[in-house]
Amino acid sequence: MIKSPHPALDLSFMCPRKVGCGMIYWNVETTGSYTEDCKLGGQYGTEFLTYIGRHPTNGNATLLGCIVADMDGHPATGLKIGFMAEVNRYAMGLARIIHGPGSIAENLASAAGGEA
């Protein structure tokens, strides 16, 4: 039996496979509205980011790739767009902190006498 924390149990858009082993990484249903799907996909993105932030494991380091692979061929485009937009928003924010002007990388390089 799978125990929590485990993404298939803890994330609302994932579930264990009913037959065999493994997980369904993108188990979602469209609302019927592209706009609402984008919002719901964004909520799934926030849920995912919160989860990996709280559980930074080696297994979760590859979780995004598994989710994206499961999205392939899934018709709910708004859900995908909303999810990826939220993940990208977080990635841009963190990239700005690490690599942007006045960033950690720039400050470290400057302190070491080099360039970022």
N, C-alpha and C positions, 0 to 999 in steps of 0.2 A: 504494500500500500504506500502511495506517495504521501509524504508528510509536508506540512507547511513550515517554513516558507518554500513554496514551489510555484513557479509562474502559472502552471496549468491549474492550480487551485486558487491562486491569489488574484489573478488578473481576469477581469470580467469577460474579456474577448478571447480567452484561451480556454481549452479544456483537454482532459485526457481523452485519447481515442477510446471509443466504446469497444472496438474489436482490436485485438493485438496490443502492442505497446506503443508508446510515444505520445505525442501531443498534437493537437490541432492548434496551430499558432494564431490563426486569424479566423475565428469562429464568430462572424458578425452577420447581422441582418440589416438590410436597408430600411430606412424609415419611409421610403417612397418620395422623399424630398431631397434634392441635391444639397440645398442650403442646410437642412437639418442634419443630413449625413456628414457634411463638413464639420458642423459643430460637434456631433457625436464622435467623429474621428479625432477631433482635437482633444476631447475629453479622454479618449482612449490613449492618446499620446501623452497627456499629463499623467494618467494612471501608470503608464509604462515607465516614464521618467522618474516618478516618485518611487516606484518599486525598485528600479535598479539603483537609485540613490540610497535607498535603505538597505539594499542587499547587493553590494558590489562584489559579486563572486565571479570566478572564472567562467562558470556556466552562463551567467547573465551577461558576460562580456560579448558573447556571440548571439544573444537572444534577438537583437534587432535584425540581424541577417536572416534568422529563421522566420521571423514574422514577415519580413518583406518577401521572402521566397514563397511563403504560403499565400501572400496577397496576389501573386501571379495568377492570372486567369479568373480572379474573383470579380464579379460584375459591379460591386458596390464602390464605384470610383470616388464619390464624395467622401466616403469613410476613409479611403486610402489617402486622398488629398489632405483631409483634415489631420489625420494622424501624422503624416510626413511633414506637414507644415509646422505642427507643434514641436516635433523632434528637431526640425531645422531651426526653429526660433531659439530653442535652448542651445543648440550647437553654435549658432551665430553669437549668442550672448557670451558663452564660454570662450569661444575663439577670440572675441574682442578683448576679454579680460587677459587671456594668455598671450595673444599675438598683436593686439592693436596698439595704437600710440599710447605710450605711458604704461604699457602692459608689463606683466611679470617677466616675460622673456626679454623685453627691451631693458627693463631695469636691471635684470641679472647680467645681461651682456654689457651694459654700461658700467656696472660695478666691476666687471672683469676686464674692462678696457677694450671691449670689442663691440660689434654691431649685432643686433637681433636678427 
